[in-house]
Amino acid sequence: MQGDPVSWQFLFGPVVTALSVAVLVMLVANLMSIPRLRSDRRRTSATIVSVLVPARDEAATIATCLAGLTRQDHTSIEVIVLDDGSVDDTAAIVKSFADRGVRLVRGEPVPDGWTGKNWACDQLARQATGDVLCFVDADTELEPAAVGAALAELESQSAGLVTLLLAAERRTFAQAVFLPIVNHALMALFPVWLMHRPAAKRVALGLGPFMMVTREAYDAVGGHAAAPDNIVDDVALSRAIKGAGYPVRLANGTELARTRWYSTVGDICRGFSKNAFGALDYNLLLALATVFVMVPLLCAPFLRVLVGVWSGSLPGEALVQVLLILGARVITSLHGNDPLAGVLLHPLALAVWGTTLAWSVVLATTDRTVVWRGRDVPVRTRGG
């Protein structure tokens, strides 16, 4: 029993400090690898880009999305929207953009064995005429230079796919506090530098709000039809394209692209619980390690500091750990155009995301579904 205090001291001391430093090291390595897209760093290209927007009950956001798409600097562009059985005014709003070159396609019923998103993207790809396909969610808003800047990155790197870090909307408390964890996780916890190395075939990701792929790479891997029931269609497509030998790139597009994601804590948890486990490739060991080891260890220093302030005995090592962790979060917030106001609530955000991942694991391992856009969506694919 006398060894137990030493074990806990080692765990909350050197181990947590090493983990905090490792996060900073990963962040620095990633920032050296992630290019930042800017409006003044693009080149003229004659490549035809088909911007493809799947939309289901998106009346609240589709007009803003299309306004941004119709203002793009890149002139060789077509914009196609697929109305996926909307029961609101989505189709009518899209039609109002017809005089600006936006084409509306009526979606067909979803076949067995497909998710709605995959089926919508597959139909859009078959309608597209461009050499490059750019899948954009209906709640994504792009600055005029966005498509051209992403295309410049795609072509300069001879890549098969480019996906973007996006700025998140910050109108609600939940958005300001919890959504910045997405960019933080990608910049500080995910090995983007390894994703950019061709040899690491399985290390790849895609972010659904903005994914640009060459028609050649898309067709080579079978597009969305290759994994029609995969709930993490963006990650699956990126991994398939990289596995086929095409480079994939993650770029920082936060100055040129923003997304609504979700507005409330409930929507955030429900929305990401359907794909959080899938984003980890259904790796149960990795998920459990994240939920029960990494998240608690990264939250522990904050609790120790609070207890220390309350008791009048502030542990110095815990304070250093908090500064390291918050330092990393400040850096990712600055690079991700995320609000700094939520940085002090970082441990709360980590706890919520850890809980969301845990619930995603439960849903997937018990073959549960999530109701999304009026449809039952399986959390785990048949092949997962």
C-alpha positions as CSV (number, residue, x, y, z in Angstrom):
1,M,0.0,0.0,0.0
2,Q,2.9,2.3,0.6
3,G,3.8,2.2,-3.1
4,D,0.4,3.5,-4.2
5,P,1.0,7.2,-3.5
6,V,4.3,7.0,-5.4
7,S,2.5,5.4,-8.3
8,W,-0.2,8.1,-8.4
9,Q,2.5,10.8,-8.0
10,F,4.4,9.3,-11.0
11,L,1.2,9.1,-13.1
12,F,0.0,12.6,-12.4
13,G,3.5,14.0,-12.4
14,P,6.0,12.8,-15.0
15,V,3.5,10.9,-17.1
16,V,1.0,13.8,-17.5
17,T,3.9,16.3,-18.0
18,A,5.3,14.0,-20.8
19,L,1.8,13.7,-22.4
20,S,1.4,17.5,-22.3
21,V,4.8,18.0,-23.9
22,A,4.0,15.4,-26.5
23,V,0.9,17.3,-27.5
24,L,2.9,20.4,-28.0
25,V,5.5,18.5,-30.1
26,M,2.8,17.0,-32.2
27,L,1.3,20.4,-32.7
28,V,4.6,21.9,-33.8
29,A,5.2,19.0,-36.2
30,N,1.7,19.4,-37.7
31,L,1.9,23.2,-38.1
32,M,5.1,22.7,-40.1
33,S,3.2,20.3,-42.4
34,I,-0.2,22.0,-42.7
35,P,-0.3,24.7,-45.4
36,R,-2.4,27.8,-44.8
37,L,-4.7,28.7,-47.7
38,R,-4.8,32.5,-48.3
39,S,-6.7,34.6,-50.9
40,D,-3.3,36.0,-52.2
41,R,-1.7,32.6,-52.6
42,R,-3.5,31.0,-55.5
43,R,-2.7,30.6,-59.1
44,T,-4.7,30.8,-62.3
45,S,-6.0,27.4,-63.5
46,A,-8.3,26.4,-66.4
47,T,-9.3,23.2,-64.6
48,I,-13.1,22.8,-64.5
49,V,-14.3,22.3,-60.9
50,S,-17.7,20.8,-60.1
51,V,-18.9,22.0,-56.7
52,L,-21.3,19.4,-55.4
53,V,-23.7,20.2,-52.6
54,P,-25.9,17.4,-51.0
55,A,-28.9,19.1,-49.3
56,R,-31.6,17.7,-47.1
57,D,-33.8,20.1,-45.2
58,E,-31.2,22.9,-45.4
59,A,-33.5,25.9,-45.8
60,A,-31.8,27.7,-42.9
61,T,-28.3,27.6,-44.5
62,I,-28.4,26.8,-48.2
63,A,-28.8,30.4,-49.4
64,T,-25.7,31.5,-47.6
65,C,-23.8,28.5,-48.9
66,L,-24.8,29.2,-52.5
67,A,-24.2,32.9,-52.2
68,G,-20.6,32.1,-51.4
69,L,-20.3,29.5,-54.2
70,T,-21.6,31.9,-56.9
71,R,-19.0,34.5,-55.9
72,Q,-16.0,32.3,-56.4
73,D,-13.0,33.8,-58.2
74,H,-12.3,30.6,-60.0
75,T,-14.3,31.0,-63.2
76,S,-14.2,27.4,-64.6
77,I,-16.8,26.2,-62.1
78,E,-20.2,24.5,-62.1
79,V,-22.4,24.3,-59.0
80,I,-24.8,21.4,-58.6
81,V,-27.1,20.9,-55.7
82,L,-29.0,17.6,-55.0
83,D,-32.2,17.9,-53.1
84,D,-32.3,14.8,-51.0
85,G,-36.0,14.5,-50.3
86,S,-36.3,17.8,-48.4
87,V,-39.7,18.7,-46.9
88,D,-38.8,22.4,-46.3
89,D,-38.0,25.2,-48.8
90,T,-34.6,23.9,-49.8
91,A,-35.5,23.2,-53.4
92,A,-37.2,26.6,-53.8
93,I,-34.2,28.5,-52.5
94,V,-31.9,26.6,-54.8
95,K,-34.1,27.4,-57.8
96,S,-33.8,31.1,-56.9
97,F,-30.1,30.8,-57.8
98,A,-30.7,29.3,-61.2
99,D,-29.9,32.6,-62.9
100,R,-26.5,32.5,-61.3
101,G,-25.7,29.1,-62.8
102,V,-26.7,26.8,-59.9
103,R,-28.3,23.6,-61.1
104,L,-30.8,21.7,-59.0
105,V,-31.0,17.9,-59.2
106,R,-33.8,15.9,-57.6
107,G,-32.5,13.0,-55.6
108,E,-33.6,9.5,-56.1
109,P,-34.8,7.3,-53.2
110,V,-32.0,5.8,-51.1
111,P,-31.3,2.2,-52.1
112,D,-30.8,-0.5,-49.6
113,G,-27.2,-0.7,-48.3
114,W,-26.5,3.0,-48.8
115,T,-26.4,5.9,-46.4
116,G,-28.3,9.0,-47.5
117,K,-25.1,11.1,-47.7
118,N,-23.2,8.6,-49.8
119,W,-26.1,8.1,-52.2
120,A,-26.5,11.9,-52.6
121,C,-22.7,12.3,-53.3
122,D,-22.7,9.4,-55.7
123,Q,-25.6,11.0,-57.7
124,L,-23.9,14.3,-57.7
125,A,-20.6,12.8,-59.0
126,R,-22.5,11.2,-61.9
127,Q,-24.0,14.6,-62.8
128,A,-20.6,16.4,-62.7
129,T,-18.6,17.3,-65.8
130,G,-15.5,18.7,-64.1
131,D,-12.0,17.3,-63.9
132,V,-12.1,18.1,-60.2
133,L,-15.0,17.3,-57.8
134,C,-15.5,19.6,-54.7
135,F,-18.0,18.2,-52.2
136,V,-19.3,21.0,-50.0
137,D,-21.9,20.7,-47.2
138,A,-24.9,22.9,-47.3
139,D,-23.9,24.7,-44.1
140,T,-20.5,25.6,-45.4
141,E,-19.8,29.2,-46.3
142,L,-16.8,30.0,-48.6
143,E,-14.9,33.2,-49.3
144,P,-14.5,34.0,-53.0
145,A,-10.9,32.7,-53.1
146,A,-11.6,29.4,-51.4
147,V,-12.1,27.0,-54.4
148,G,-9.2,28.6,-56.3
149,A,-6.9,28.4,-53.3
150,A,-7.8,24.7,-52.6
151,L,-7.3,23.9,-56.3
152,A,-3.9,25.5,-56.3
153,E,-2.9,23.3,-53.3
154,L,-4.3,20.2,-55.1
155,E,-2.5,20.9,-58.3
156,S,0.8,22.1,-56.8
157,Q,1.1,18.9,-54.7
158,S,-0.2,16.6,-57.4
159,A,-2.7,15.4,-54.8
160,G,-5.7,13.2,-55.3
161,L,-7.6,14.9,-52.4
162,V,-7.4,18.1,-50.4
163,T,-9.6,18.7,-47.4
164,L,-9.7,21.7,-45.1
165,L,-9.7,22.8,-41.5
166,L,-12.6,25.1,-41.3
167,A,-13.5,27.9,-39.0
168,A,-16.6,27.0,-36.9
169,E,-19.6,29.2,-36.3
170,R,-19.5,30.8,-32.9
171,R,-23.0,32.2,-32.3
172,T,-23.9,30.0,-29.4
173,F,-22.1,29.1,-26.1
174,A,-21.9,25.5,-27.3
175,Q,-20.3,26.4,-30.6
176,A,-17.7,28.7,-28.9
177,V,-16.7,26.2,-26.2
178,F,-17.0,22.7,-27.8
179,L,-16.5,23.1,-31.6
180,P,-12.9,24.4,-31.4
181,I,-11.9,20.9,-30.1
182,V,-12.3,19.7,-33.7
183,N,-9.5,21.8,-35.0
184,H,-7.5,21.3,-31.8
185,A,-7.7,17.5,-32.1
186,L,-6.7,17.6,-35.7
187,M,-3.7,20.0,-35.2
188,A,-2.5,18.7,-31.8
189,L,-3.6,15.1,-31.5
190,F,-3.8,13.7,-35.0
191,P,-0.5,13.0,-36.9
192,V,-1.1,15.2,-40.0
193,W,2.6,15.1,-40.8
194,L,2.2,11.3,-41.1
195,M,-0.9,11.7,-43.2
196,H,1.2,13.6,-45.7
197,R,3.6,10.8,-46.1
198,P,2.6,8.3,-48.8
199,A,4.0,5.2,-46.9
200,A,1.4,5.6,-44.1
201,K,-1.5,4.2,-46.1
202,R,-4.1,4.1,-43.3
203,V,-3.3,7.5,-41.8
204,A,-5.7,9.8,-43.7
205,L,-8.8,11.8,-42.9
206,G,-11.4,13.9,-44.7
207,L,-13.7,16.7,-43.4
208,G,-17.1,16.5,-45.1
209,P,-17.8,20.3,-45.2
210,F,-15.1,20.6,-47.8
211,M,-13.4,17.9,-49.8
212,M,-11.8,18.4,-53.2
213,V,-10.8,15.4,-55.2
214,T,-9.6,14.8,-58.8
215,R,-12.0,12.9,-61.0
216,E,-9.2,10.4,-61.8
217,A,-8.6,9.6,-58.1
218,Y,-12.4,9.4,-57.3
219,D,-13.1,7.0,-60.2
220,A,-10.0,4.9,-59.5
221,V,-11.3,4.0,-56.0
222,G,-14.9,3.6,-57.0
223,G,-16.0,6.9,-55.4
224,H,-18.7,6.8,-52.7
225,A,-20.1,3.6,-54.3
226,A,-17.1,1.7,-53.0
227,A,-18.3,1.9,-49.4
228,P,-22.0,2.9,-49.8
229,D,-23.0,2.2,-46.1
230,N,-19.9,3.8,-44.5
231,I,-21.1,6.5,-42.0
232,V,-17.7,8.2,-42.1
233,D,-17.8,8.7,-45.9
234,D,-15.3,11.5,-45.8
235,V,-12.6,9.6,-43.9
236,A,-13.3,6.4,-46.0
237,L,-12.9,8.3,-49.2
238,S,-9.6,9.9,-48.1
239,R,-8.2,6.6,-46.9
240,A,-9.2,4.8,-50.2
241,I,-7.6,7.5,-52.3
242,K,-4.4,7.5,-50.3
243,G,-4.4,3.7,-50.3
244,A,-4.6,3.8,-54.1
245,G,-1.3,5.8,-54.2
246,Y,-2.7,9.3,-54.5
247,P,-1.3,12.0,-52.1
248,V,-3.9,13.4,-49.7
249,R,-3.5,16.8,-48.1
250,L,-5.0,18.6,-45.1
251,A,-4.8,22.4,-45.5
252,N,-5.7,25.2,-43.1
253,G,-8.7,26.9,-44.8
254,T,-10.0,28.7,-41.7
255,E,-9.5,32.2,-43.4
256,L,-11.5,31.1,-46.4
257,A,-14.1,28.6,-45.2
258,R,-16.4,28.3,-42.2
259,T,-19.0,25.8,-41.2
260,R,-22.0,25.8,-38.9
261,W,-21.5,22.2,-37.7
262,Y,-24.1,22.2,-34.9
263,S,-25.6,24.8,-32.6
264,T,-26.4,23.1,-29.3
265,V,-24.6,20.7,-26.9
266,G,-27.2,18.0,-27.7
267,D,-26.8,18.4,-31.5
268,I,-23.0,18.3,-31.1
269,C,-23.1,15.1,-29.1
270,R,-25.7,13.5,-31.3
271,G,-24.1,14.6,-34.5
272,F,-20.6,13.4,-33.7
273,S,-21.6,10.3,-31.8
274,K,-22.7,8.8,-35.1
275,N,-19.2,9.0,-36.6
276,A,-16.7,9.5,-33.8
277,F,-15.8,5.8,-33.4
278,G,-15.8,5.3,-37.2
279,A,-13.3,8.2,-37.5
280,L,-10.9,6.1,-35.4
281,D,-11.4,3.2,-37.9
282,Y,-13.5,1.4,-35.2
283,N,-10.3,0.7,-33.3
284,L,-11.6,-0.3,-29.9
285,L,-8.3,-0.2,-28.2
286,L,-7.6,3.4,-29.4
287,A,-11.0,4.5,-28.5
288,L,-10.8,3.1,-25.0
289,A,-7.3,4.5,-24.5
290,T,-8.7,8.0,-25.5
291,V,-11.7,7.8,-23.3
292,F,-10.2,6.3,-20.2
293,V,-6.6,7.3,-20.3
294,M,-5.8,10.4,-22.5
295,V,-8.9,12.5,-21.7
296,P,-8.7,11.9,-17.9
297,L,-5.0,12.5,-17.8
298,L,-5.3,15.8,-19.7
299,C,-8.2,16.9,-17.4
300,A,-6.5,15.9,-14.2
301,P,-4.1,18.9,-13.9
302,F,-7.0,21.3,-14.0
303,L,-8.8,19.4,-11.1
304,R,-5.5,19.4,-9.1
305,V,-5.1,23.1,-9.6
306,L,-8.7,23.8,-8.5
307,V,-8.3,21.6,-5.4
308,G,-4.9,23.2,-4.7
309,V,-6.4,26.7,-4.9
310,W,-9.2,25.7,-2.6
311,S,-6.9,24.0,0.0
312,G,-4.2,26.7,-0.2
313,S,-1.6,24.2,-1.4
314,L,-1.1,24.7,-5.2
315,P,1.0,21.8,-6.8
316,G,3.6,23.4,-9.0
317,E,3.8,20.5,-11.4
318,A,0.0,20.6,-12.0
319,L,0.2,24.4,-12.8
320,V,3.0,23.8,-15.3
321,Q,0.9,21.0,-16.9
322,V,-2.1,23.3,-17.1
323,L,0.0,26.0,-18.8
324,L,1.4,23.5,-21.3
325,I,-2.1,22.2,-22.2
326,L,-3.7,25.6,-22.4
327,G,-0.7,26.9,-24.4
328,A,-1.4,24.2,-27.0
329,R,-5.1,25.1,-27.0
330,V,-4.3,28.8,-27.5
331,I,-2.1,28.1,-30.5
332,T,-4.7,25.9,-32.2
333,S,-7.4,28.4,-31.5
334,L,-5.3,31.2,-33.1
335,H,-4.5,29.0,-36.1
336,G,-8.1,27.7,-36.3
337,N,-9.7,31.2,-36.1
338,D,-11.6,29.9,-33.0
339,P,-12.6,32.1,-30.1
340,L,-10.1,32.4,-27.3
341,A,-12.9,32.9,-24.8
342,G,-13.5,29.2,-24.5
343,V,-9.9,28.2,-23.8
344,L,-10.3,28.2,-20.0
345,L,-13.2,25.7,-20.4
346,H,-10.9,23.4,-22.3
347,P,-11.2,20.5,-19.8
348,L,-15.0,20.7,-19.9
349,A,-14.8,20.5,-23.7
350,L,-12.5,17.5,-23.5
351,A,-14.8,15.8,-21.1
352,V,-17.8,16.3,-23.4
353,W,-15.9,15.0,-26.4
354,G,-14.6,12.0,-24.5
355,T,-18.2,11.2,-23.4
356,T,-19.4,11.6,-27.0
357,L,-16.7,9.1,-28.2
358,A,-17.7,6.7,-25.5
359,W,-21.3,6.9,-26.5
360,S,-20.3,6.4,-30.1
361,V,-18.5,3.2,-29.1
362,V,-21.6,2.0,-27.3
363,L,-23.8,2.7,-30.3
364,A,-21.5,1.0,-32.7
365,T,-20.8,-2.1,-30.6
366,T,-24.5,-2.7,-29.9
367,D,-25.5,-2.1,-33.6
368,R,-27.6,0.9,-32.7
369,T,-28.7,3.7,-35.0
370,V,-29.0,7.4,-34.7
371,V,-31.9,9.3,-36.2
372,W,-30.5,12.0,-38.4
373,R,-32.4,14.1,-40.9
374,G,-35.4,11.9,-40.4
375,R,-33.5,8.7,-41.2
376,D,-32.1,5.9,-39.1
377,V,-28.4,6.0,-39.6
378,P,-26.3,3.0,-38.5
379,V,-23.3,3.9,-36.4
380,R,-21.3,1.0,-37.6
381,T,-21.0,-0.2,-41.2
382,R,-21.5,-3.8,-42.2
383,G,-17.8,-4.0,-43.1
384,G,-16.6,-2.1,-40.0
